[in-house]
Structure formats: structure tokens, C-alpha cells
Amino acid sequence: MVMWRSIIGLVMVVLLCAVPASGAWAQERSTRTLFEVLFGSGNEQQQSQPQAPVTSQPRPQAQPAPQPQQAPTPAPTEVEKSENARRVAVFGDSLAVDLARALERLYADNPEIMVAEEAVGSSGFVRDDFFDWNAAIEDELIADSFDVAVVAIGINDRQALNGAEALSDPWRSAYRDRIDAFLADIRAAGKQVIWLELPPMQQPSYGAAMAQISSIHKAAVNAGGGAWVETYDRYLGEDGGYSANGPDLNGNIVDMRKGDGIHFSAAGADKLAFYIDRAMGSTTGGRVSLSGSTSEVADLLAGTDAAGMTRPPYQGLEQMRLLEMASFVQDLGGAAQRASGLIIAGQTTAGTRSFALEDMLDAPAGRVDAFGLGRGAVEIENPGGR
């Protein structure tokens, strides 16, 4: 009994000695067992050493690789225009706005040509109460403000005129009178006029109406001595329908039209400016334009029977494609044949008239395929027997 009392007393002494001086007794009790108090846990020496606070070092973030900076697209350098520069005024509706910007880009470095935009959005030849183009052109001519008039107009003209329904016979007559008066004023002033054909439109019924309006423009321009620049065939797709895409001036397939299915993109307008330049007969950017021509290539079939043949209408390549198909039809060693020798129904071709099949095997002397002496040549005896 005495021994047990001694043991209990010893335990109480140990417990009293183990109490920390600080007020952390509750935490110490909750974390150490009686066995650890009596015999230790083996970590007393380690715990007695002050521990350095552990701080987590942020992991270095990988820096993005420097990207090569894209050089900004240089704006066309405009040169100072000469005092006698040819003044090109672009008249019309919102189509003319895009065209004027393209012509400005085209002639930016040409001191001999200056461009003025005279377009009025939502205008046309029908609503003269909104804007009167016939009165406006008279004012421009009195002011002598231009040398060449480029006209792109018509997309707002599918409206009643003088009470007549759009595209009816009375409407066509009244509309044509306004176009004729406009052109007559320009012609009387001795100015050049270049008129742009309305392009294909995405919406079929609207496109059909624009084609009819454009046909009135074409008849008036041809009668009035102006230059007509075709766009319809040049902006069709391969299937003969509307296409928003097509080859640009570099041959790349890009968006040629804006999302509204009516207006031209910058690339499409630049292509238009190329055709206008050719029609104007000017020299730009080192390219010699074809005076009075409305095609990007000379029509080598003009004045021949082939000139009236149907030409493949795709993106303005009709002339070149016909020339490629026609090629040159001539005999070997003979003179070049004119394009009138192309295949025409009911006639024999230059190729079938030139020589028969047996002539290919027995060519006459002097023809390039007459190997050896050729037929009709005089054979000279060889005294050597060889």
C-alpha cells in the first residue's frame, strides 16, 4: 500500500513538472498522451530546436516567347499631283464610294491622275426629289471640275417613276430620257464618260431587276459614245451564278463582295479599278492601258467571224480562254491563218483544207515535215555509189 502511494505521488510530481509555463496547457494536453509524458516520444530534442518557418517559393512562370511584330501594312504613298493632272470624278451611289477608294489607291503614286469622289449614298436617277443627278452634273460641268466621269449607279432605282411601276414600259422610257440627258451634257462638254455595269446580286429577284436597269444604261452609253465596262460576267462563279469569291489581281481567291451581297470588298473594288483604268486609256504603275478598251486583254478576234461566237463568261477571262481554245491554225512551215478559219458550222476548217492524209506520208519538197528529199525533188546520182 505504501509502495502504491509512492508511485502515485511520483506520477503527480512528474505531471506538475511537465506543465508548460505558458498558457498553452490545453493544447499540450490535447496533443500528448500519458505514456509520452512519462517516457517521452523520442522527439523532445528535435522539438526543442526552434523551427524555421517554411515558406513556399512560387514556381517561376514560363515567359511566353517573344512574337515577331508584324510590320503594319504601309499605306499607299501619295505623290504630289501635277497641275495638269487628269481629273477623274466618280459619280453615283454607294457603289461609287467603294470604286472611288480603289481608284485612289491605284493612282496614289501617279502624279498625272487625281481622283475625286462625288458619290451620294441612296441616290439614283429615279428619286430626283432626294438628289437630282441631272442638275448636279450641270453644276459640275459649269465648274469644269473633272476631265473623266466614272459612273457607278442604279442599285436604288427599282422604284416607281412619275407614277409608273418600276421596269414597266412607261418607266423604261422616262428612265432612259434621264440617262440620255445626263450623257448628252457630258458629251457636249467634251468630257470622257466611263459607265460601270451593275454586277450580279446575291438576291435573285433583285439581281434580275438590276440586270434590266443595267441594260438600259448600256444602250444609252453605247448610243452616247461612252465607254462601257463589263462587270457582270467577270464577277460570276464557275456555275454561272452569284459568287462572293473570285481571283484578285494577284490570282488569289478572296472575298470579292461584301456580306450584303450587293457591294464590293476592297479586293473586288481594286479589280474594278483595274478595268476602269483600261477603259480610260491611261498609263499607270508601269502598265500601259489599252485606250478605249473595256477588256483586260486586247480582243485579238475582233473583226473576224469568231468575234461573234459565245465567250465563256467567268471572271473576266473570256477573251483569253477563247484565244487559248482557238490557238493558231496553220500548216507546218506555212503562213499564219486568221482566226476566221476557226470551226464554223457548215464550213471546212483551215486544217482540213490544207493537205490530205496521204500528204502526211509523202510530203512535198520544201515542207518542214518532208524528211529526206521530199516528193517532186530531183534526185542527183552519186558517182561514188553511196
C-alpha positions, 0 to 999 in steps of 0.5 A: 500500500505504501509502495502504491502511494509512492508511485502515485505521488511520483506520477503527480510530481512528474505531471506538475513538472511537465506543465508548460509555463505558458498558457498553452496547457490545453493544447499540450494536453490535447496533443500528448498522451500519458505514456509520452509524458512519462517516457517521452516520444523520442522527439523532445530534442528535435522539438526543442530546436526552434523551427524555421518557418517554411515558406513556399517559393512560387514556381517561376512562370514560363515567359511566353516567347517573344512574337515577331511584330508584324510590320503594319501594312504601309499605306499607299504613298501619295505623290504630289499631283501635277497641275495638269493632272487628269481629273477623274470624278466618280459619280453615283451611289454607294457603289461609287464610294467603294470604286472611288477608294480603289481608284485612289489607291491605284493612282496614289503614286501617279502624279498625272491622275487625281481622283475625286469622289462625288458619290451620294449614298441612296441616290439614283436617277429615279428619286430626283426629289432626294438628289437630282443627278441631272442638275448636279452634273450641270453644276459640275460641268459649269465648274469644269471640275473633272476631265473623266466621269466614272459612273457607278449607279442604279442599285436604288432605282427599282422604284416607281417613276412619275407614277409608273411601276418600276421596269414597266414600259412607261418607266423604261422610257422616262428612265432612259430620257434621264440617262440620255440627258445626263450623257448628252451634257457630258458629251457636249462638254467634251468630257470622257464618260466611263459607265460601270455595269451593275454586277450580279446580286446575291438576291435573285429577284433583285439581281434580275431587276438590276440586270434590266436597269443595267441594260438600259444604261448600256444602250444609252452609253453605247448610243452616247459614245461612252465607254462601257465596262463589263462587270457582270460576267467577270464577277460570276462563279464557275456555275454561272451564278452569284459568287462572293469569291473570285481571283484578285489581281494577284490570282488569289481567291478572296472575298470579292463582295461584301456580306450584303451581297450587293457591294464590293470588298476592297479586293473586288473594288481594286479589280474594278479599278483595274478595268476602269483604268483600261477603259480610260486609256491611261498609263499607270504603275508601269502598265500601259492601258489599252485606250478605249478598251473595256477588256483586260486583254486586247480582243485579238478576234475582233473583226473576224467571224469568231468575234461573234461566237459565245465567250465563256463568261467567268471572271473576266477571262473570256477573251483569253480562254477563247484565244487559248481554245482557238490557238493558231491554225496553220500548216507546218512551215506555212503562213499564219491563218486568221482566226476566221478559219476557226470551226464554223458550222457548215464550213471546212476548217483551215486544217482540213483544207490544207493537205490530205492524209496521204500528204502526211506520208509523202510530203512535198519538197520544201515542207518542214515535215518532208524528211529526206528529199521530199516528193517532186525533188530531183534526185542527183546520182552519186558517182561514188555509189553511196 
